[in-house]
């Protein structure tokens, strides 16, 4: 198991050092600094073995978090734990920076004592932790409160406490998708997938039992066969595909996985406030919101002509926002002249790219940029690698075609029903890695 | 809020000042001071001298201060054991506190203080806490048992904590269960044979129930523990799998990987043709792909594991190659791993896409990545024959870029392509030669020289090219020198007239001016070879070479199986068994894949590791890790008439000096066995009996039955080797009441078939005769069946029939088929062996010398023995009556009943039977 956990600043100075196991000594702290942080070459692996001691590290801005062990630990778990640690710290004091860590070092030690015992991760849900570890010192708790805390930390529903009350029961669902694309210069899709998340913000009283439904192909097909009436089918209307094929999905720990496995229904008691209910991935029938058509021509050894056309491919009534096209330029670029039909374009020498920004663009439109790039003559034999043209955007629909069909809330003990809950749904599609080779 | 100020104090009398502050009357001041101490401790300053003062602050109601003091104690108690005792009272008191958080804190901290005296006081509070009413305290106490065990294992056993811990597996709280499982798993790792966890179906059921309810981390502990369980049959395996599969949808990648581990292990137990088996395979693929959309570090861990999974069960991900395409912004470690998997998944169906990708990668920035991409193109060419031409032209394009490291890498892989497809792409040699000057890496130079030497007859200026390398001969690396020597000798044999001077030059450089023993030896070998008999030299040096295998870099199957048992862990990231990087007792216990039961009757070898696994036979693996056996037996793979390359026969080189070449080669060729001459002649005693055949049934026969004519029923096995017990060859129902059971044995070098004839019919039987059909070993009886009296009803008679192997040989299918007719008709497993396979067998614990003694009785001779990492490696040879040689490597671990057997032989069919022989001989 994890033998120790260290946090360093960018210089390699230790900010936090917590040792859990006897086989990890102080010299481990220095070994990581010398061999990884101060290493001459770029780090080639997130796992480093130095003198039979293994170091797992992640970096957040310029802070290094390193977990150390001498045993054959579960590597995936160690990384998941480090991510979780980052989440917990962010939830407590915001951005992970040297200053914040120094300001909260007592708190961090307290957290580390709680969420790792002898190197075994324990309950690390911020909701639960915040009930008894606070920045403002510990309030004296009544006996009931104490046992409530412990039963929550160890209990089946460790993510929610009893007795939550809201005057207005409300919930927000965000379907956030990032669409990834790799396209060949000829316009052939080399790979495309959508990785989506359903984020739920709930302000519900009591211990509400929720059921979430979407236009999952497997469920829809099953219902179609069984002839069951589709109670919430109307909300899924409005054009587009009836159902989508989900390659795979993962759920927040509040979702009953065995029930999903058996019936493919998503039921849960949500944590209070915000949580990421599910993640999913689709690869079939993706709506690619933009098409990028590049044309690069080398005119002699000192000039490049670039023309890029972007086409929006969705309903004309919708508007895409924050569009940015990044066209890489060779390292020996001496000057660039750009003409674009829409938006603003600029050559950024420090980033070796032409950045073309458009604030808004409706569906089924087309826009174009052309640029002339002057090159300095070099005797470097190696050809320019031609990195792909990348694109960023945000669209108000889900490129996977996913639709929320219903989210039902049941709370038998309290006197509010599903109809009293105010529900909001929003779809946002963003670009992930959206690249076209040129 | 701003605690950072505590880091900045750096005055001279710091310690002194802190001491004063720690003893301040005001609570707040004291807390401040302790914070300063902790900050100093973090930075690495020695503040141990403040020990008594800090401990004084322990008696407080302020939980925050208390936690800080505890933190200090954990760090320094070991260096101040006497003073640490001062804290005991406070701990014991806290363990009685009404607040469960404080009780847990006390027991948690106490377990981290590694001072003997304190641990003594820990026992009582711990016992109470293990039975505490609050689950939070119980889950903390469970981990504390593991802590205590790490300090004083004996005490934990004496105090009965292990039983309490086992009781917690049935606890009502899932987190308590999970922590108890984690603690027990850790403790049992240091006692591999104790069966501490006592995994039985009831307990497994409890774990599976807790699995649905506990935290993500708890799920990982439970799944990791489940993976060590061996279900008793396929039904149990399937029901566990059904309850584990929902975990594949968990958001935590470690839960997913641990679930994959359980499923991969239990798949071994499921019948291959069942529907469930195939559904399960299908279910495994999406979660693995999803892991690749996680953070890069987790992607890395996932990819390293996928690399193993793809080797073990390629069918799972064969459709998913696209997800392994490299993204421009992937970290380099992710890129390199993806590339590896792409090559493994490359097939005729997707090769066009893969090649297009690889070509892109070859223009990237990172040098290592580009090199690997170029190498990958070469490997595709070798793997998918249809693509070879396209690969070669892609490589040529890359050579045209003139980027130095790309060119060098390309030339290295082109050499391998030439070796795989000889006489096909020689037209590109001219292009290669253009780049001769830019090669500065030994690998690339050696590759180029090899190409020139190999195709010297087609390159007009081959002599000039090679001569140009000769100029700086002594500055070259050994690899280049050796290749150059060989290349020039090849050139000389192809164009003797023009190159005599050149060859003399290189021979004198290699033999007289060099200190490198390898180089000198090889030089001398060539020299004598050329001066003694140029014709033979030509035959030897220019002989046809075996083609190189398709898949390289495969992990050795036994290691792969072991790593599959470690999916998700560090071992799977390093691709090394845990004992390669873990010190001490942990991880020494090797894990094995479960073995499917009940396959013996189906004729499948009962000892092969994973009957369900489509593992490539090991012979296609280029042995990687100093596998002596592999080295020895490389010789074996050559065509029977020629010893593949003289250069690889360094063991026999000494004998060559006095013109011994002829006798060495001649002798061996005469034997008709092209393999391992050095080994055979040096080590095998000349008295190896000719008629050796090590089968439990027909041939492994050297028992102590002394008198041929004595019809003894109770055979006294006094001196000889192992004789298999008689088995029923012919059941009475099939032969009108005659039952024949028998076995084979050997006494005084003579092979016998021992049979018992029993008359189960109502009439007496007469006129016995026996006839052997043609069989693989030419076995015939030397005398007629010595039964002269009629066989009365329910009487039985024992007969020993001497056998000979001079009869006509005919290859039977299966090889072990011996058909004997008369009143007798039957099949016998007839032992012959296979090319190279491995098997893990169960063996009663015994020392390696007793093993080799035992085997020697059965004419399996130990040639060499060495000890690697605590394992005894025995190298053994045996020969079958029909002249098939078998070499075996037996790996034995003292104290472990499992052993591993690897075989090499030119007749692959026989291996299965040899495994059976070893198994039955060693178990006997």
Interface residues (C-beta under 8 A of the other chain):
Chain A: X1 X13 X14 X15 X16 X17 X19 X20 X21 X22 X23 X26 X29 X42 X44 X45 X46 X47 X49 X52 X54 X56 X58 X69 X70 X71 X72 X73 X74 X75 X76 X77 X79 X80 X81 X82 X83 X99 X102 X103 X104 X105 X106 X109 X110 X113 X117 X118 X120 X121 X122 X123 X124 X125 X132 X135 X137 X138 X141 X143 X146 X147 X149 X150 X151 X153 X154 X155 X156 X158 X182 X184 X190 X191 X193 X195 X247 X248 X249 X250 X251 X252 X253 X256 X257 X258 X260 X261 X276 X278 X279 X281 X381 X382 X383 X385 X386 X387 X388 X390 X433 X435 X437
Chain B: X1 X2 X3 X4 X6 X7 X35 X38 X39 X42 X43 X44 X62 X63 X64 X67 X68 X70 X71 X75 X98 X99 X100 X101 X104 X108 X111 X112 X114 X134 X135 X136 X137 X139 X140 X143 X144 X146 X147 X150 X173 X174 X175 X176 X179 X182 X186 X212 X213 X215 X216 X217 X220 X221 X224 X243 X245 X246 X247 X249 X250 X251 X252 X253 X254 X256 X257 X258 X286 X287 X289 X290 X293 X295 X296 X297 X298 X300 X301 X302 X322 X323 X325 X327 X328 X329 X332 X333 X353 X356 X357 X360 X363 X364 X365 X401 X402 X403 X566 X568 X569 X570 X571 X572 X573 X574 X578 X581 X582 X583 X586 X587
